[in-house]
Amino acid sequence: MFCGHCGRKNADDAKFCASCGNPLSQSGTAQTTAQTAARAQSGQVVAPGDSPVPMPALPVRPASSPSPSPADSALSASPTVPPVASAQDTVVAGASRVPDAMAHSAKTAPQMPSSSAFVPNAIAPNTTVAAAAHRSKAIIAAIVAAVLVIAAGVSAGLTYHAELWGGKTLPDIAAANPKAGKASGTAKATVTADSVVVQLKAKGITATKRKEFSGAKEGTFLGYGNAKAGQRVRSGSNVVVRESAGPGVPSNVEHAKASTAITTLKTMGVPVHTKQVAVSSSSKLASGTVVATYPLAGQAVTDTTTGIYVGIAAKTDDKTLAIPYDAIGTDINTVKDALTKAGVSVTVKPHFSSKSNVGKLVSSNPAPGTVLSSGESATLYYGVSADKMQEATVGQSNLPYFSASYLNDAVTGTYCKRTVKNAANDCITLAQDDNGTVYRVTATDTGSSSEGHSDHLLTMCFPFADGNAGDIGTCSYGGSQLPAGEGGMAKRLIAKQWGAFDFGESGGTPSCGTAAFSPYDEGCNAGKQVVQGSQDMSGATFDMHDFYVFFAAEANLDAIEKSGYFDDSALAAAEKSSKPDTSRPFILARDASQYDTTSVPYNKAPVPSGQTLVQDPFVPGVGEFSASVKFKPAPTDANAYYLVESAQPDWQSLPDCDANGKVSEAAAQEQGFWRQVRGTYVFSVGAGAWATIMTVNADGSFSADYHDTDMGVTGDGYPNGSRLVASGTGKFTYTKRNDDGSFSMTCDQKAFHQDGTIGDVTIKDGVRVETADGIYGLTPCGTFTVYPTGYATSALSDDVKSWMYGGIVGSLPATLTGPLIVNDSNTFTFVHQEH
């Protein structure tokens, strides 16, 4: 039978519908009739086993009708069309009641057969009910499908958000640290790159840190280099994390448009100074572009007060006398001839360079890019390699032998490792002081006076420990006076013609406590110096100091490595690394961390073969090839400090300019004044016991050192006398040109500073040293008058001339051959060293 509710066919004896569960209480005929009526309501006729077929709708049967005629009775055996149910007529599944219209007809019409199965052409089950059932199923299926889709979408969204699939999200650091942003102005300021790497690692993302110069604190997270915050990346991807290296000069600044470069450099949070650099041709170095920087491109700022200097190219006209910056790397004779023709007095000297720059201009004094004043002289340096080792180092004197003592300007410059991470550790700068002595520049050095860096003066010669082995041959070899193989330096690297030599700081003499001293007339007990008499050296030691080997371009590295100069274990370790680039000059620094012992008691120091005096085991002594303690490490590409052949301008002598390299007229005039005044001056009476030496730079800054020594004032611990000292720095400001042709300048009181504490006493080299109250001649530091070169001495006051007699040998010249600087408060007069 069929269910009157859903139309499902069920077994004849079924009590309930197997589909919808409603009771099946009607007879088969009633079920069929009800089903047929329901389908007829939809306007369809359904034949057994066929699909629904549309049929015309029939009018609703009247509520009452006349009694059937005999004809009506005859039709009862044939298929009849049941009345169409009205809106009020409802087929209720399982109900025994029939629609009212049908009930009314049943009273007036013959009864239908009890089973339609026996009626020919019986009507199929009601099509309306079947259609409703199909629609119900479709709706249910659609709802179920929609629910499944929604559930899948929600699940996918939740699992995607949970990063179970679809990659990982790069954290947005700014969003994650709002408090940090309020405190510092940017959330990234308090987030380190290391912490971001940890976060990424936890997500399964590999991170590589990339350091960049910026105004942020070193180590700060700057952002991602190859992705954006919030972006999804695959697990296992490599993400670049940008890490601040602090302020510095990016490597791509040189030759960039100056205005663009300056914009970048000003984000470093340090002062940026723009200086005009003279060039001869815009085709080589375009005007308005960056030609040089300090620090060098790719290096960090080490002094945030000084900041960054930017040299901007400016083409000179035919009337301007200069050493053009673009002359670097050109033939030395061509440059010399051009300057000589212009009236400049030129001196030519050798300087170590790369193989490609041999015979070319590599540096100059005044520095390349400087505009010259009329009558100025210049020194030009040309490149040399290993074959000119003696010429460049020990062969510049007129002595009849090679004197290998202090270094000279052939080695000055900055030397850096192949990879510079920290300029303070990865670079070495050698400079020359006013006395012509080369020293290693450190962060504590001020000015160019030797007083400020005496502990870092560099020498090739290390005499015997008692300091009394310094006859004429101690630091010499060869030449016309000394036969081959003789002289204290005859066995050293410098004499081997291999293109290398060794040098160091403070070696050869023992230490007493923290100070070096000479055991010739002093002793050392319990770390204190005593007057020698008992030969007490129980407290003296030989300590390891900085020591280096210099290699010229094309040096015979193979011969040096086979000579036994280097420690065997160091050579074995170097075999695993790349060799240095021998086409460039480089320095190798001794690494104290590779030694177990860096200090030896004086009484246990070795005595060289054939000698009677002890020798510092950490440096090669007189008659020795190398130090008793062999050199570590052996040279590799990674530990070599290569000469940086980017000639640095003399920043202080260059005029300030705008981003296009243009200089104002006032700035040009002031710069011309400082070019005349710069130099070293001496205030003294000539006796030599006291003097104040002042060095004035081309930007008006100065450094000064005063000393007054009395060798007769001795005592316990200072057998060599007593000395008053004072040193300091400051800055002069140009004021005006006076009517008599002199100039006025003022000492900046805020910039003037005396080093140390007044009254402090120390013992150094057996001398009692006390810090004086004021720098004699400069204090008080107020106004000064400058008398330029060429000024008539007859126009000077008698007080000024009286001070000049103490500083000038012979009679006074008719005109000044160098400037005078006079302190207006007391007419103390500083005489230029040219006098």
C-alpha positions in Angstrom: 0.0 0.0 0.0 1.0 3.6 -0.4 1.5 6.1 2.5 -1.1 8.8 2.4 1.4 11.2 3.9 4.6 10.9 1.8 3.5 8.6 -1.0 6.0 5.9 -0.2 4.9 2.3 -1.2 4.8 0.0 1.7 4.0 -3.7 2.2 0.3 -4.4 2.3 0.3 -5.6 5.9 2.5 -2.7 7.1 1.0 -0.7 10.0 3.4 2.3 9.7 5.1 4.0 6.8 8.7 2.8 6.4 9.6 6.4 5.2 7.9 8.9 7.4 6.7 6.6 10.2 3.0 7.7 10.0 0.3 4.9 10.6 -1.1 3.1 7.6 -4.8 2.7 8.7 -6.7 3.1 5.5 -7.5 0.4 3.0 -5.6 0.1 -0.2 -8.3 1.8 -2.2 -8.6 4.7 0.2 -4.8 5.0 0.2 -4.8 5.0 -3.6 -7.7 7.4 -3.7 -6.1 9.8 -1.3 -2.8 9.6 -3.1 -4.5 10.2 -6.5 -6.4 13.1 -5.1 -3.2 14.6 -3.8 -1.4 14.3 -7.1 -4.4 15.5 -9.0 -4.2 18.7 -6.9 -0.9 19.5 -8.6 -2.4 19.2 -12.1 -0.6 15.9 -13.0 -1.8 12.5 -14.2 0.7 9.8 -13.3 0.4 6.4 -15.0 1.8 3.4 -13.2 5.6 3.4 -13.7 5.6 6.7 -15.6 6.8 10.1 -14.9 4.3 12.8 -14.1 2.5 14.3 -17.1 0.8 17.8 -17.0 -3.0 17.9 -17.3 -5.6 20.7 -17.4 -6.9 21.7 -14.0 -10.6 20.7 -13.4 -13.3 23.0 -11.9 -14.1 22.4 -8.2 -17.2 20.2 -7.8 -20.2 22.0 -6.3 -20.9 21.5 -2.6 -24.1 19.7 -3.5 -25.3 17.9 -6.6 -28.5 16.2 -7.8 -28.9 12.5 -7.3 -27.0 10.4 -9.8 -28.8 9.3 -12.9 -28.7 5.8 -14.1 -25.9 6.9 -16.4 -24.0 8.0 -13.4 -24.3 4.5 -12.0 -23.0 3.0 -15.2 -19.9 5.3 -15.1 -19.0 4.1 -11.6 -17.4 1.1 -13.1 -15.1 3.2 -15.2 -12.3 5.3 -14.1 -13.6 8.5 -12.6 -11.7 11.8 -11.8 -11.9 12.6 -8.2 -12.8 16.1 -7.2 -10.0 18.7 -6.9 -9.5 19.6 -3.3 -10.1 23.1 -2.4 -7.9 25.2 -0.2 -9.8 24.0 2.8 -9.6 20.3 1.7 -6.5 18.8 3.3 -5.2 15.2 2.9 -3.9 14.2 6.3 -1.7 11.2 6.3 -3.2 8.3 8.2 -6.6 10.0 8.8 -9.9 8.1 8.1 -11.8 11.3 7.2 -12.1 12.3 3.5 -12.5 15.9 2.2 -16.0 17.4 2.7 -16.8 17.5 -1.0 -16.0 13.9 -1.4 -18.0 13.0 1.7 -21.0 14.8 0.3 -20.6 13.0 -3.0 -20.4 9.7 -1.3 -24.0 10.2 0.1 -25.4 10.8 -3.3 -23.3 8.7 -5.6 -22.6 5.0 -5.9 -19.7 3.6 -3.8 -16.3 3.1 -5.4 -15.0 -0.5 -5.7 -13.1 -1.6 -2.6 -9.9 -2.1 -4.5 -8.7 -0.1 -7.5 -6.6 -3.1 -8.5 -9.7 -4.6 -10.0 -10.8 -1.5 -11.8 -9.6 -1.3 -15.4 -7.3 1.8 -16.1 -7.2 2.7 -12.4 -5.8 6.1 -11.7 -2.0 6.2 -10.6 -1.1 7.4 -7.1 -1.7 11.1 -6.5 1.1 13.2 -8.3 0.9 16.2 -5.9 2.0 14.2 -2.9 5.0 12.6 -4.8 6.2 16.0 -6.0 6.0 17.4 -2.5 8.0 14.5 -1.3 10.7 15.0 -3.9 10.9 18.7 -3.1 11.2 17.9 0.6 14.1 15.5 -0.1 15.8 18.1 -2.3 15.5 20.7 0.3 16.8 18.5 3.0 19.7 17.4 0.8 20.4 21.0 0.0 20.3 22.0 3.6 22.5 19.1 4.6 25.0 20.0 1.8 24.9 23.7 2.8 25.6 22.8 6.4 28.4 20.5 5.4 29.9 23.2 3.2 29.6 25.8 6.0 31.1 23.4 8.5 34.0 22.6 6.1 34.5 26.3 5.5 34.5 27.1 9.3 36.8 24.2 9.9 39.1 25.3 7.1 39.2 28.8 8.4 39.9 27.7 12.0 42.7 25.4 10.9 44.1 28.0 8.5 44.1 30.6 11.3 45.7 28.0 13.6 48.4 27.6 10.8 47.8 23.9 10.5 47.9 24.3 6.8 48.6 27.1 4.2 52.0 28.2 5.6 52.9 30.4 8.6 52.2 34.1 9.2 55.1 36.4 9.7 54.5 38.2 13.0 53.7 41.9 12.9 56.1 43.2 15.5 54.6 46.6 15.7 51.1 45.2 16.4 52.4 42.8 18.9 54.2 45.5 21.0 52.0 48.6 21.3 53.5 49.6 24.6 57.0 49.7 23.2 55.8 51.9 20.4 54.4 54.5 22.9 57.6 54.5 24.9 60.0 55.0 22.0 58.0 56.4 19.1 58.2 53.1 17.2 57.4 49.6 18.4 60.4 48.2 16.6 62.8 50.3 18.7 62.6 47.9 21.6 62.4 44.6 19.6 65.7 42.9 18.9 66.4 40.9 15.7 67.4 38.0 17.8 64.0 37.8 19.5 62.3 37.8 16.1 64.5 35.0 14.9 63.4 33.0 17.9 59.7 33.6 17.1 60.2 32.5 13.5 62.1 29.4 14.6 59.2 28.4 16.8 57.0 28.6 13.7 59.3 26.4 11.7 60.6 29.3 9.6 64.3 29.6 9.0 65.6 33.1 9.5 68.8 34.8 8.3 69.9 38.1 9.9 71.1 40.9 7.6 72.8 43.9 9.3 72.0 47.3 8.0 73.2 50.8 9.1 70.4 52.8 10.7 69.7 55.4 13.4 68.3 52.6 15.6 70.3 51.0 18.4 72.6 48.2 17.3 70.7 44.8 17.3 67.3 46.4 16.8 64.8 44.6 14.5 64.2 46.8 11.4 61.7 44.6 9.5 61.8 41.8 7.0 64.0 41.9 4.0 62.2 39.6 1.6 58.6 39.5 2.9 56.1 41.7 4.8 54.6 41.4 8.2 51.4 39.4 8.2 52.4 37.6 5.0 52.0 33.8 4.8 55.1 31.9 4.0 55.7 28.2 3.6 57.2 26.2 6.5 60.9 25.8 6.0 61.1 29.1 4.0 64.1 31.3 4.7 63.1 34.8 5.8 65.6 37.7 6.0 65.5 39.6 9.3 66.9 43.1 9.0 69.0 44.0 12.0 70.3 47.4 12.9 74.1 47.7 12.9 73.9 51.2 14.4 74.8 54.4 12.4 77.2 54.0 9.5 77.8 54.7 5.9 76.1 52.2 3.5 78.4 50.7 0.9 76.4 52.0 -2.1 76.8 55.7 -1.1 80.0 56.4 -3.1 79.3 57.8 -6.6 75.6 58.3 -5.7 73.8 61.6 -6.2 74.8 63.6 -3.2 71.3 64.9 -2.4 70.0 61.3 -2.3 72.9 60.0 -0.3 72.6 62.8 2.3 68.9 62.0 2.8 69.8 58.5 3.6 72.7 59.5 5.9 70.6 61.9 7.9 68.5 59.0 9.1 71.5 57.6 11.0 70.9 60.0 13.9 74.4 61.5 13.8 75.8 64.8 12.4 76.4 64.8 8.7 79.0 67.3 7.3 79.1 68.1 3.6 82.5 69.2 2.1 83.4 70.3 -1.3 86.0 68.1 -3.1 87.8 69.6 -6.1 87.8 67.5 -9.3 89.2 68.3 -12.7 86.8 66.5 -14.9 83.1 65.8 -14.6 83.4 62.9 -17.0 85.3 60.9 -14.3 83.6 62.2 -11.2 80.3 64.0 -11.9 79.7 67.2 -10.0 77.2 66.8 -7.2 78.1 63.1 -6.6 79.7 61.6 -3.5 83.4 60.9 -4.1 84.5 60.1 -0.5 83.1 59.5 2.9 84.3 59.2 6.5 83.9 56.6 7.8 84.6 54.7 4.6 81.6 53.3 2.7 80.5 50.1 4.4 81.9 51.1 7.8 80.2 52.0 11.1 80.4 55.4 12.8 82.8 55.1 15.8 82.4 58.7 17.0 78.7 59.7 17.2 79.8 63.3 18.1 81.9 63.7 15.0 79.4 61.9 12.8 79.8 61.4 9.1 81.7 63.5 6.5 80.6 63.5 2.8 82.8 64.7 0.1 80.9 66.1 -2.9 82.5 66.6 -6.3 82.8 70.1 -7.7 84.6 70.8 -10.9 87.3 73.5 -10.7 87.8 76.2 -13.3 91.1 76.9 -15.1 92.0 79.6 -12.6 91.7 77.5 -9.5 94.9 75.8 -8.2 94.1 72.4 -6.7 95.2 68.7 -6.4 92.1 67.3 -8.1 90.6 64.2 -6.4 90.3 62.4 -9.8 94.1 62.6 -10.3 94.3 59.6 -8.0 95.3 56.6 -10.0 96.9 58.6 -12.8 100.5 58.7 -13.8 102.6 60.4 -11.1 104.7 62.4 -13.6 101.7 63.8 -15.3 100.3 65.2 -12.1 103.7 66.5 -11.0 104.3 68.3 -14.2 100.9 70.0 -14.1 101.3 71.3 -10.6 104.9 72.4 -11.2 103.8 74.3 -14.3 101.2 76.1 -12.1 103.9 77.2 -9.7 103.6 74.6 -6.9 106.7 73.3 -5.3 106.4 69.5 -5.6 108.1 66.7 -3.7 107.6 63.1 -4.8 107.8 60.1 -2.4 107.0 56.4 -2.5 104.0 54.8 -0.8 103.0 51.1 -0.7 100.1 50.3 -3.0 98.4 47.5 -4.9 100.1 46.1 -8.0 97.6 48.0 -10.2 98.6 51.4 -8.8 102.4 51.1 -9.0 103.8 54.3 -10.5 100.5 56.2 -10.1 99.4 58.9 -7.7 98.0 57.2 -4.6 97.9 60.1 -2.1 99.2 63.6 -1.5 99.8 66.3 1.1 97.7 68.5 1.1 95.2 65.7 0.5 93.6 65.1 -2.9 90.6 67.3 -3.5 92.1 70.3 -1.8 92.3 73.8 -3.3 95.8 75.2 -2.9 96.8 78.8 -1.9 99.4 80.7 -3.9 102.9 79.7 -2.9 101.9 76.4 -1.2 104.0 73.3 -1.6 102.8 69.7 -2.1 104.0 66.2 -1.6 102.8 63.6 -4.1 103.0 59.8 -3.2 103.4 57.2 -6.0 102.7 53.5 -5.6 105.4 50.9 -5.1 105.4 47.2 -4.4 107.9 44.6 -2.9 110.7 45.4 -5.2 111.0 48.9 -3.7 110.8 47.8 -0.1 114.2 49.3 0.9 113.6 52.5 -1.1 110.3 53.1 0.6 111.3 52.3 4.2 115.0 52.5 5.1 116.4 54.0 2.0 115.0 57.6 2.3 117.9 58.9 4.4 121.3 60.0 3.3 123.1 57.8 5.8 125.8 55.4 4.5 123.7 52.5 6.0 120.1 51.4 6.2 118.6 52.7 9.5 115.6 50.5 10.3 114.1 52.2 13.3 110.8 54.1 13.2 108.3 53.7 10.4 107.7 56.5 7.9 104.8 57.8 5.8 105.2 55.1 3.2 102.9 52.8 5.3 100.3 55.3 6.5 96.7 54.7 5.8 93.8 52.5 6.9 94.0 48.7 6.6 90.9 46.5 6.9 90.0 42.9 6.8 88.1 41.5 3.9 84.9 41.5 5.9 84.4 44.5 8.3 81.9 43.8 11.0 83.3 46.3 13.6 85.8 48.9 12.3 87.4 49.2 15.7 88.4 45.5 15.6 88.6 44.9 11.9 90.6 47.9 10.8 94.0 49.3 11.6 94.9 53.0 10.9 98.5 54.2 10.8 99.1 57.9 10.9 102.1 60.2 11.1 102.5 62.8 13.9 104.1 66.2 13.7 107.5 64.7 14.4 107.2 62.4 11.4 106.8 59.3 13.6 104.2 56.7 12.6 101.7 55.6 15.3 98.6 53.4 15.4 95.5 55.5 15.8 93.3 54.5 18.7 90.0 55.9 20.1 91.9 57.8 22.8 94.2 59.7 20.4 93.8 63.4 20.1 95.5 65.7 17.7 98.8 64.9 16.0 101.2 65.6 18.8 103.3 62.6 19.8 102.5 63.3 23.5 99.0 62.0 23.0 100.0 58.6 21.6 103.5 57.8 22.9 102.4 54.3 23.9 101.4 53.5 20.3 104.5 54.7 18.4 105.7 52.0 16.0 109.3 50.8 15.6 111.1 48.1 13.7 114.1 48.1 16.1 114.1 46.5 19.6 117.4 47.0 21.5 118.7 45.0 24.4 116.7 45.0 27.6 119.0 47.4 29.4 118.6 50.0 26.7 122.4 50.4 26.5 123.1 48.3 23.3 122.2 51.2 21.0 125.5 51.7 19.1 125.3 52.8 15.5 124.7 49.3 14.2 122.0 48.2 16.6 119.1 49.3 14.4 121.0 49.3 11.1 122.2 47.0 8.3 124.0 47.1 4.9 124.8 50.2 3.0 128.2 51.5 2.2 129.3 51.6 5.8 128.2 48.1 7.1 129.3 45.0 5.2 126.7 42.5 4.1 125.5 40.4 7.1 126.6 42.9 9.7 124.5 45.3 11.8 121.9 44.6 14.4 119.1 44.2 11.8 121.1 42.1 9.3 119.1 39.0 10.0 115.6 40.6 10.1 112.8 40.3 7.6 113.5 43.8 6.3 117.0 42.7 5.2 115.8 39.6 3.4 114.5 41.3 0.3 111.2 39.3 0.5 109.0 42.4 0.5 108.1 42.2 4.2 109.2 43.6 7.6 108.0 43.3 11.2 107.3 46.1 13.7 105.6 46.8 17.0 104.8 48.9 20.0 106.9 49.3 23.2 108.8 46.0 22.7 112.3 45.3 23.9 112.2 47.0 27.3 110.8 45.4 30.5 107.9 46.6 32.6 107.7 47.5 36.2 104.1 47.3 37.2 102.2 48.9 34.4 105.0 51.2 33.1 108.0 50.5 30.9 111.4 51.4 32.2 115.1 51.2 31.5 117.0 48.9 33.7 120.3 50.6 32.8 119.9 53.0 35.8 116.8 51.7 37.5 115.6 48.6 39.3 112.1 47.1 40.0 110.9 45.7 43.3 107.3 44.6 44.0 106.1 46.5 40.9 107.8 49.8 41.9 110.8 51.5 40.2 113.8 52.0 42.5 117.2 53.7 42.0 119.5 51.0 40.5 122.3 50.0 42.8 121.3 46.6 44.1 120.5 45.3 40.6 117.1 44.3 42.0 114.9 43.2 39.0 112.7 40.9 41.0 109.6 42.7 40.1 110.3 43.3 36.4 108.6 41.4 33.5 108.6 41.2 29.7 105.1 41.6 28.5 103.6 40.9 25.1 102.7 44.1 23.2 101.0 44.7 19.8 103.2 43.3 17.1 102.7 43.2 13.3 104.2 42.0 10.0 103.8 44.2 6.9 103.6 42.6 3.4 104.1 44.7 0.3 102.2 43.8 -2.9 103.9 40.9 -4.6 105.8 39.9 -1.4 107.5 36.5 -1.4 105.0 34.9 0.9 106.1 31.3 0.2 109.7 32.1 1.3 108.6 33.8 4.5 106.3 30.8 5.4 109.2 28.4 4.9 111.7 30.5 6.8 110.6 29.4 10.3 109.2 32.8 11.2 105.7 31.5 12.0 104.7 29.0 14.6 104.3 25.5 13.1 100.8 25.0 14.5 99.7 28.4 13.1 101.0 27.4 9.6 99.1 24.1 9.8 95.9 25.9 10.7 96.5 28.4 7.8 96.8 25.6 5.3 93.0 25.0 5.7 92.2 28.5 4.7 92.5 30.7 1.6 95.8 32.5 1.0 96.0 36.3 1.2 95.8 38.4 -1.9 99.4 39.2 -2.6 98.5 41.8 -5.2 97.6 44.1 -2.4 99.7 45.3 0.6 98.5 44.0 3.9 99.3 43.8 7.6 99.2 40.7 9.8 98.6 41.4 13.6 99.8 39.0 16.3 96.9 37.4 18.2 97.7 37.3 21.9 94.6 35.0 22.5 96.5 32.2 20.7 99.3 32.1 23.3 99.2 30.4 26.7 101.8 32.9 28.1 101.9 36.6 27.5 104.3 37.7 30.3 107.7 36.4 31.4 109.7 37.4 34.5 112.8 39.4 33.6 115.1 37.0 35.4 113.8 34.1 33.3 114.0 35.8 29.9 116.3 34.2 27.3 119.8 35.3 26.5 120.4 35.2 22.7 123.2 33.0 21.4 126.5 34.9 21.5 125.0 37.6 23.7 125.3 38.4 27.4 122.1 40.4 28.0 118.6 39.1 28.3 116.2 39.8 25.5 112.4 40.3 25.3 111.2 36.9 24.0 108.2 38.5 22.3 110.1 40.6 19.7 113.1 39.9 17.5 116.2 41.4 19.2 119.5 42.6 18.0 121.1 39.9 15.8 117.9 37.8 15.7 115.7 36.8 12.8 112.5 36.5 14.7 111.2 36.5 18.3 111.9 33.5 20.5 108.2 33.1 20.8 107.1 32.4 17.2 104.4 34.5 15.5 100.8 33.5 15.5 98.7 33.4 13.4 100.1 32.6 9.9 98.7 34.7 7.1 95.3 33.9 5.5 92.8 35.9 3.5 90.5 36.1 6.5 93.1 37.6 9.0 94.9 39.9 6.6 94.3 43.7 7.0 94.4 45.0 3.4 95.3 48.6 2.6 92.2 50.6 1.7 93.1 52.5 -1.4 90.5 55.1 -1.2 92.4 58.3 -0.6 90.8 60.2 2.2 90.5 64.0 1.8 91.7 66.3 4.6 88.2 66.8 5.9 89.1 69.6 8.2 90.7 71.7 5.4 87.8 71.3 3.0 85.1 74.1 2.8 81.5 73.4 3.8 79.1 73.1 0.9 75.5 72.4 0.0 74.2 69.1 -1.4 75.3 70.2 -4.9 78.9 70.9 -3.8 78.5 74.7 -3.9 80.4 76.9 -1.4 79.3 80.3 -0.2 81.7 83.2 -0.7 82.0 83.8 3.1 82.8 80.1 3.7 85.4 80.2 0.9 87.1 83.2 2.5 87.2 81.6 5.9 88.5 78.4 4.5 91.3 80.3 2.8 92.2 81.8 6.2 92.4 78.4 7.9 94.5 77.0 5.1 97.1 79.7 5.9 96.9 79.2 9.7 96.9 75.4 10.0 100.1 73.8 11.2 102.2 73.3 14.3 103.3 76.2 16.5 105.8 76.4 19.4 105.7 78.7 22.4 109.1 78.6 24.2 112.2 80.6 25.2 114.4 78.2 23.4 116.2 76.7 26.4 114.3 73.4 25.8 113.3 72.8 29.5 109.8 74.0 28.8 107.6 74.5 25.8 104.0 74.4 24.7 103.4 72.8 21.3 100.1 73.6 19.6 98.7 72.1 16.4 96.0 74.0 14.6 93.8 72.1 12.1 92.1 73.5 9.0 88.7 73.7 10.7 90.1 75.8 13.6 90.3 73.0 16.1 93.5 72.6 18.0 95.4 70.4 20.4 98.2 71.6 22.7 100.8 70.0 25.0 102.8 71.8 27.7 105.8 70.4 29.6 108.4 71.7 32.0 111.1 69.3 33.1 113.6 69.6 35.9 115.9 66.6 36.0 117.4 67.7 39.3 114.2 67.2 41.3 114.4 63.5 42.2 113.1 61.3 45.0 112.1 57.8 46.0 110.6 56.1 42.9 111.5 59.0 40.5 115.2 59.0 40.1 115.1 60.6 36.7 113.6 63.9 37.7 110.2 65.7 37.7 108.0 67.2 35.1 104.9 69.4 34.9 102.6 68.6 32.1 99.3 69.9 30.7 97.4 69.0 27.5 94.1 69.8 26.0 92.0 70.6 23.0 89.8 73.4 21.8 88.5 75.3 18.8 89.2 78.8 17.3 86.6 80.7 15.5 87.5 83.1 12.7 86.3 86.7 13.5 87.6 89.2 11.0 90.4 90.6 8.9 91.9 93.7 10.6 92.9 96.9 8.8 96.7 96.2 9.3 96.4 92.9 7.4 96.3 90.7 10.5 93.3 88.5 11.5 91.3 88.1 14.7 90.0 84.8 16.1 88.4 83.7 19.3 88.8 80.6 21.5 85.5 78.8 22.0 85.3 78.6 25.8 82.8 75.7 25.6 85.1 73.7 23.4 88.3 74.3 25.4 89.2 71.4 27.6 92.2 70.5 29.7 92.9 66.8 30.0 93.3 65.0 33.4 92.9 66.4 36.9 95.0 69.3 38.1 97.5 68.2 40.8 97.4 64.5 39.9 100.8 62.8 40.2 102.1 59.7 38.5 105.5 58.0 38.0 106.5 57.2 34.4 109.9 55.9 33.3 111.3 57.0 36.7 110.0 60.6 36.3 107.5 62.2 38.7 104.8 63.7 36.4 102.3 66.2 37.8 99.4 67.8 35.9 99.8 71.6 35.9 97.1 74.2 36.4 96.5 75.4 32.9 98.3 75.1 29.5 101.0 77.7 29.5 100.5 80.3 26.8 96.9 79.3 26.0 95.3 79.8 29.4 93.3 82.0 29.6 91.9 81.0 26.2 90.3 84.2 24.9 91.0 86.3 21.8 94.0 85.9 19.6 95.6 87.8 16.7 97.1 86.0 13.7 99.9 87.6 11.7 100.0 85.9 8.3 103.0 84.8 6.2 104.6 87.8 4.6 103.7 90.3 7.4 106.4 92.8 8.1 108.2 92.0 11.3 108.9 95.7 11.8 105.2 96.3 12.4 105.1 93.8 15.3 105.2 95.0 18.9 108.4 94.7 20.9 106.7 92.2 23.3 105.8 89.9 20.3 109.3 90.2 18.9 110.8 89.3 22.3 109.0 86.0 22.3 110.0 85.4 18.7 113.6 85.6 19.6 113.1 82.5 21.9 111.6 80.5 19.1 113.6 81.6 16.0 117.2 80.7 15.3 119.2 83.7 14.2 118.0 87.2 13.5 114.4 88.0 12.7 113.5 88.0 9.0 112.1 91.1 7.3 108.8 89.4 6.7 107.3 86.4 8.4 108.0 83.1 6.7 105.2 81.5 8.6 102.2 82.8 10.7 102.3 83.9 14.3 99.5 83.3 16.8 99.5 85.8 19.7 97.4 85.5 22.8 96.0 89.0 23.3 95.8 88.7 27.1 99.6 88.5 27.6 101.2 88.7 24.1 102.4 85.1 24.5 103.5 84.2 21.0 103.3 80.9 19.2 105.8 80.7 16.3 105.0 78.5 13.3 107.4 75.6 12.9 108.4 76.9 9.5 110.5 79.6 11.3 
